[in-house]
C-alpha cells in the first residue's frame, strides 16, 4: 500500500474554554490508565467524492466538537490534572494510492497500522503531547478511513465512541448547511473527578504494559447462526437466555486456556465492565471519562464446560454490580480505604497464577452511528495490541448481529488456537468483509 502524508496541523476549539473550566482534575480511575486507545472507521465512496471539501469540513466540525470536549484540546498540567488551554489536537491527512476495497478484502495488521497517526496505537500516553490525534486517510476510489487515537486518561472506549458520534453529527449539520443550529458552548456530561474524585486515595502507579514482539492479533468473526449455537450450548437451569457476548467470551476463554496448556484455576478471567448503567442512580451513557473497572473470576475447577463458565462469569458480574458501584460512589474514609485495597488487588501479582486472560467488550456501543454525512461506516475496528498480557476485544459486526473477536496472543499460542477444529467450525478467521454478518 502506497501512503503519502499530505498535511499535518493542529485543530483548536472553535470557542475558548471558560476560565472556570480551565482545570480538569482526573478521577482515581482515569489516573490508573496510561495507554492510547485506537479506533478506525472506514467509509465507502459516495456521490460526493470531493475529498478536499470533506477534509475542510471535518476540520471545521472538529473545531466545534472540541468546544464541547474542551479538555481533549488541553495538555497535562501534572500527573492528575489536565490544563484546558485550547492547544488543540493533531490532525493528519494522507493520500493512499489504493482502493478501499483492496484493504477491506485483506485487512492485515501491517496495513491497518499505517492508517493511525504517528504509530500511537496502544502506546503509553506522552504527557507532553496532544491527548487526541486523528489521521484522515483518503483512498484513490473516494473512500476514506478515519484513524483516531485517544489517551486512555481522557476516557474509555464509550467516551471515544460518543466523541466520534458528536463530531459526525456536527459535521452532518454543516453538510446540510444547518450551522445556525450549532449552539455553543455545548454541555458536557459529568465525568472525571466529578464522579470518582481522587480525594485522599493514594495514587497508584499507572498501568504500564510490557510489549512483546511475539504477540500477534487475528480476527475471528462469529456469525449469528454460530452465536445461536453457542447460546444453546450455554443454556442451563441457572441461565435460560445467555447473552451473545457472554457465550463468546466463555467459549474463547476456555479454548485459549486449553491451547496454552494451562488449566482454568491457574489462568483466571478478567473483564472490563462499564459502570455507567450499574451506578445508582445510573449515569448517562454519554458521561465522559473512565467509567470502567474489572470483574474477575477464578474458576474453582481446572476444567469446566462452556455452560458452567457462563454461570460463573455471570455470577462474577452480579457480585461486581452489587459491590463496586456502591464502593466507588462512597465518599467517607472507609470507602476510600476500601478503594485503595481494590487497587492493590488489581495491581499486585497473585500467587499460583500463571497468566490472566483479559477481555473487554465494545459491543453495543454506537460506533456504527458515526455518519459524517456520507453514510454510516462500513467497518469499525481497532488494531493489534502487543501487550504481554493476553487481551481479547469484542466488537459488533456492522449489522450488530455478529461479533468480531480481536484476539491478541503470543505467536506460539495463536498457531495452536487458530487451528482449533471447534474454533474453525464456529468462527471465520480474518474473512473478507470482516465487518459484516454473512448468514443473515
Residue pairs with C-beta under 8 A, 6 or more apart in sequence:
1 96
1 97
1 98
1 102
1 103
1 111
1 114
2 96
2 97
2 98
3 94
3 95
3 96
3 97
3 114
3 137
4 94
4 95
4 96
4 97
5 92
5 93
5 94
6 93
6 94
6 95
6 138
7 92
7 93
8 90
8 91
8 92
8 93
9 59
9 91
10 87
10 88
10 89
10 90
10 91
10 130
11 59
11 62
11 63
11 66
11 88
11 89
11 91
12 63
12 66
12 73
12 86
12 87
12 88
13 63
13 66
13 67
13 70
13 73
13 86
13 88
14 60
14 63
14 64
14 66
14 67
14 184
15 67
15 184
15 185
16 86
17 67
17 70
17 73
17 74
17 84
17 85
17 86
18 185
21 70
21 84
22 83
22 84
22 85
23 77
23 81
23 82
23 83
23 84
24 70
24 71
24 74
24 81
24 82
24 83
24 84
24 192
25 80
25 81
25 192
25 193
25 197
25 198
26 80
26 81
26 82
26 153
26 192
26 193
26 198
26 289
27 191
27 192
27 193
27 194
27 195
27 196
27 197
27 198
27 289
27 290
28 196
28 197
28 198
28 199
28 201
28 203
28 339
28 343
29 196
29 289
29 290
29 291
29 292
29 293
29 328
30 153
30 154
30 155
30 192
30 193
30 196
30 289
30 290
31 79
31 80
31 153
31 198
31 203
31 204
31 206
32 204
32 206
32 207
32 290
32 343
33 152
33 153
33 206
33 207
33 290
34 124
34 125
34 152
34 153
34 206
34 207
34 208
34 209
35 122
35 123
35 124
35 125
35 152
35 207
35 209
36 120
36 121
36 122
36 123
36 124
36 125
36 149
36 150
36 151
36 152
37 122
37 149
37 150
37 151
37 152
37 156
37 157
37 160
37 382
38 116
38 120
38 121
38 122
38 147
38 148
38 149
38 382
38 383
39 147
39 148
39 157
39 160
39 161
39 164
39 367
39 380
39 381
39 382
40 112
40 115
40 116
40 145
40 146
40 147
40 148
40 380
40 381
40 382
40 383
41 145
41 146
41 147
41 148
41 164
41 367
41 370
41 377
41 379
41 380
42 100
42 103
42 104
42 143
42 144
42 145
42 377
42 378
42 379
42 380
42 381
42 435
43 143
43 144
43 145
43 146
43 372
43 374
43 375
43 377
43 378
44 100
44 143
44 374
44 375
44 378
45 100
45 139
45 141
45 142
45 143
46 142
46 374
46 375
48 54
48 374
49 142
51 138
51 142
51 144
54 144
54 372
54 374
55 93
55 136
55 138
57 171
57 174
57 175
58 136
58 171
58 372
59 91
60 174
61 167
61 170
61 171
61 173
61 174
61 372
62 89
62 91
62 134
62 167
64 170
64 182
64 184
65 163
65 166
65 167
65 170
65 186
66 72
66 73
66 88
66 89
67 184
67 185
67 186
68 166
68 185
68 186
68 187
68 188
69 163
69 166
69 188
69 288
70 84
70 86
70 185
70 188
71 82
71 84
71 131
71 154
71 192
72 89
72 131
72 132
72 150
72 154
72 163
73 84
73 85
73 86
73 87
73 88
73 89
73 131
73 132
74 82
74 83
74 84
74 85
74 86
74 87
74 131
75 82
75 83
75 85
75 87
75 128
75 129
75 130
75 131
76 82
76 83
76 127
76 128
77 83
79 127
79 203
80 198
80 203
82 131
82 153
87 130
88 130
89 130
89 131
89 132
89 133
89 134
90 117
90 118
90 129
90 130
90 132
90 133
90 134
91 134
91 136
92 117
92 118
92 133
92 134
92 135
92 136
93 135
93 136
93 138
94 135
94 136
94 137
94 138
95 138
96 137
96 138
96 139
96 140
97 140
98 139
98 140
99 139
99 140
99 141
99 143
100 139
100 141
100 143
100 144
100 145
101 141
101 143
103 111
103 139
103 145
104 378
104 379
104 432
104 433
104 434
104 435
105 432
105 433
106 430
106 432
107 219
107 379
107 381
107 430
107 434
109 216
109 217
109 383
109 384
112 381
112 383
112 384
113 119
113 121
113 383
113 384
115 135
115 137
115 145
115 147
116 135
116 147
116 149
116 383
117 133
117 134
117 135
117 147
117 148
117 149
118 133
118 149
120 133
120 149
121 149
121 382
121 383
122 209
122 383
122 385
122 386
122 387
124 206
124 208
124 209
125 131
125 151
125 152
125 153
131 150
131 151
131 153
131 154
132 148
132 149
132 150
132 151
132 154
133 148
133 149
134 146
134 147
134 148
134 149
135 146
135 147
135 148
136 144
136 145
136 146
137 144
137 145
137 146
137 147
138 144
139 145
144 374
146 164
148 160
148 164
150 159
150 160
150 163
152 290
153 290
154 288
154 289
155 163
155 191
155 288
155 289
155 290
156 272
156 274
156 289
156 290
156 291
156 292
157 360
157 362
157 365
158 274
158 276
158 285
158 291
158 292
158 365
159 191
159 288
159 289
159 290
161 362
161 365
161 366
161 367
161 370
162 285
162 286
162 288
162 366
164 367
164 370
165 366
165 369
165 370
166 186
167 370
167 372
168 369
168 370
168 371
168 372
168 373
170 182
171 372
171 373
172 371
172 372
172 373
173 179
173 181
173 182
174 373
175 372
175 373
176 373
188 288
189 283
189 284
189 286
189 287
189 288
190 283
190 287
190 288
191 287
191 288
191 289
191 291
192 288
192 289
195 283
195 287
195 289
195 291
196 289
196 328
199 331
199 336
200 333
200 336
201 336
201 339
201 340
201 343
202 340
204 343
204 344
204 347
205 347
207 347
209 387
209 388
209 389
210 387
210 388
211 386
211 387
211 388
212 386
212 387
212 388
212 410
213 386
214 410
214 411
214 412
215 384
215 385
215 386
215 387
215 388
215 408
215 409
215 410
215 411
216 384
216 408
216 409
216 410
216 411
216 414
217 383
217 384
217 385
217 406
217 407
217 408
218 407
218 414
218 418
218 429
218 430
219 381
219 404
219 405
219 406
219 407
219 429
219 430
219 434
220 404
220 405
220 407
220 423
220 427
220 428
220 429
221 397
221 402
221 403
221 404
221 405
221 427
221 428
221 431
221 434
221 437
222 230
222 244
222 248
222 402
222 403
222 404
222 405
222 426
222 427
223 402
223 427
223 428
223 437
223 438
223 439
224 401
224 402
224 437
224 439
224 440
225 439
226 426
226 427
227 244
227 247
227 248
227 401
227 402
227 403
229 426
230 244
230 247
230 248
230 251
230 306
230 426
231 241
231 242
231 244
231 247
233 247
233 306
233 307
234 242
234 246
234 247
234 250
234 306
234 307
234 310
235 241
235 242
235 307
236 307
236 308
236 310
236 311
238 311
238 314
239 307
239 310
239 311
239 314
242 310
242 314
244 363
244 403
245 361
245 363
245 364
245 394
245 403
246 310
246 313
246 314
247 306
247 310
248 394
248 403
248 405
249 269
249 271
249 313
249 359
249 361
249 392
249 394
250 306
250 309
250 310
250 313
251 306
251 426
252 359
252 392
252 405
252 407
253 269
253 309
253 357
253 359
254 264
254 304
254 306
254 309
255 417
255 420
255 422
255 423
256 357
256 390
256 392
256 407
256 409
256 413
256 417
257 263
257 264
257 267
257 357
259 413
259 416
259 417
259 420
260 267
260 355
260 413
262 354
262 355
263 302
263 303
264 298
264 299
264 301
264 302
264 303
264 304
264 309
265 298
265 299
265 300
265 301
265 302
266 352
266 353
266 354
266 355
267 353
267 354
267 355
267 356
267 357
268 296
268 297
268 298
268 299
268 353
268 356
268 357
269 296
269 297
269 298
269 299
269 313
269 316
269 356
269 357
269 359
270 294
270 295
270 296
270 297
270 356
270 357
270 358
270 359
271 294
271 295
271 296
271 313
271 317
271 358
271 359
271 360
271 361
272 292
272 293
272 294
272 358
272 359
272 360
272 361
273 292
273 293
273 294
273 295
273 317
273 320
273 324
274 291
274 292
275 283
275 291
275 292
275 293
275 324
275 325
275 328
276 282
276 283
276 284
276 285
276 287
276 291
277 283
277 285
278 320
278 321
278 324
278 325
279 325
279 328
279 329
280 325
280 326
280 329
283 291
293 320
293 324
293 328
293 342
294 346
295 316
295 317
295 319
295 320
296 316
296 356
297 312
297 313
297 315
297 316
298 353
299 309
299 312
301 308
304 312
324 342
327 335
327 338
327 339
327 342
328 339
330 336
330 338
330 339
355 389
355 390
356 389
356 390
357 390
357 392
358 389
358 390
358 391
358 392
359 391
359 392
359 393
359 394
360 391
360 392
360 393
360 394
361 393
361 394
362 382
362 393
362 394
362 395
362 396
363 394
363 395
363 396
363 400
363 403
364 396
364 400
365 396
367 377
367 380
367 395
367 396
368 376
368 377
368 380
368 396
368 398
368 400
369 376
370 376
370 377
370 380
371 377
376 398
377 398
378 398
378 435
379 398
379 433
379 434
379 435
379 436
380 395
380 398
380 435
381 395
381 404
381 406
381 434
381 435
382 393
382 395
382 406
384 406
384 408
385 391
385 393
385 406
385 408
386 408
387 408
390 408
390 409
390 410
390 413
391 408
392 405
392 406
392 407
392 408
393 405
393 406
393 408
394 403
394 404
394 405
394 406
395 403
395 404
395 406
396 402
396 403
396 404
397 403
397 404
397 435
397 436
397 437
398 435
398 436
399 436
399 437
399 440
401 437
401 440
402 436
402 437
404 434
404 435
405 427
407 414
407 417
409 417
417 423
418 429
431 438
